Amino acid sequence: MRRELLGDEDSQTASTMFELADLLGRMGDFPGGETLYREALAIQRDLLGAENAEVARSLEGLGLNLFDQGNTSDGVSLLREAVAMQRKLHNGPHPDLAEALNNLGFVTPDNKEAENLFREALAMKRVLYSNAPHPEIAMGLNNVAYTLHVASEYKEAELLYREAIEMNRKLLGNDHPDIAMALNNLAFVIRQENDLDSTIEMARESLATYRRTLGDEHPSIARGMSNLAMWLLEDGDYEAAEPLLRESLELRISLLGEEHSEVAGTKILLAGLLVDTGRNDEALEFAAATREIDTREYGADHWRTASAAAAEGAALASLGRPRRPKTVAAGYELLRSNTDALPWFVNSAARWRARSYITKGVAPRLLRCRNRSIAMSEKNSVKK
């Protein structure tokens, strides 16, 4: 209607295009959103000049849209342009500059650069909001903590995650998805510090908070169940882990479809549990399905694919199929050399490798299980 009333060359028309582009992106129509962002940007440049707050905002929107479509290079380039423009427009701390810094931190593939951008944005927000409890400061704490987590700076990451949780409890109460997310992130940090009991306790609290705030049918619920189950498997509590994995799998299939990578993430945990409890026919079914999905999504040399291949080989070896110890061994060797592989996957592959060689009547070499982890936090928490 605004187009009909005001025409295409009007700033209000461009603003409406921007809002509609953002809405389309939230609905998953990224190509449609991209078209509108580009139209809005062209109008704003013609009417307002090359350097303007509205132009900077459209650059950010288009950059995030391209990133969501997998075009990281162009997305980062546009967000760098937006940050440079915001710096020229604002000499000191400003909410628009802080948001631009945050968004660039979200998309850059350079974790150190992301940390520096998030720290600058956080410092700016502390000034803007007088360092009082504020959702923007809590989000900034979480963002910096995430980059430290990825960089294996676990002590500082833990402190910042805990500060974010405490601040959000003051602002939001005990029951809020942001608190559940931060608890989930903190659980992964604590696991890196080899405190499995506290990790499980934190994961239980995170999942319970998600259930109270999001209901029973939400992707975060399924993710929380799988994470908790993984740590229960590490603790040897297969009885508690299995119902969580089966509920998570059912929910993920209903929400995401049978061929989604997150579905594969639950299937491999369930396959490992079934191998370890001697139900190898069902384990083989899940492991083979996971290997196909992970090969398609990540490639043959990814640690997730290697883990699925190791579980598949272990099930086949236990069923008496020939030549499968080599499959398990290859998967284990790839996992043990990959710093991204989570501890349960590495240790399980080592255990299956030993078992498959023993089943075949071959003495295995000494196996070294290395505990490793990466941040499995919900990175979309940092996106504005």
Secondary structure as UniProt FT lines:
FT   HELIX           2..6
FT   HELIX           11..26
FT   TURN            27..28
FT   HELIX           30..48
FT   HELIX           53..68
FT   TURN            69..70
FT   HELIX           72..89
FT   HELIX           95..107
FT   HELIX           111..128
FT   TURN            129..131
FT   HELIX           135..150
FT   TURN            151..152
FT   HELIX           154..172
FT   HELIX           177..192
FT   TURN            193..194
FT   HELIX           196..214
FT   HELIX           219..234
FT   TURN            235..236
FT   HELIX           238..256
FT   TURN            258..259
FT   HELIX           261..276
FT   TURN            277..278
FT   HELIX           280..298
FT   TURN            300..301
FT   HELIX           303..318
FT   TURN            319..320
FT   TURN            322..323
FT   HELIX           324..336
FT   TURN            339..340
FT   HELIX           343..360
FT   HELIX           379..382
//
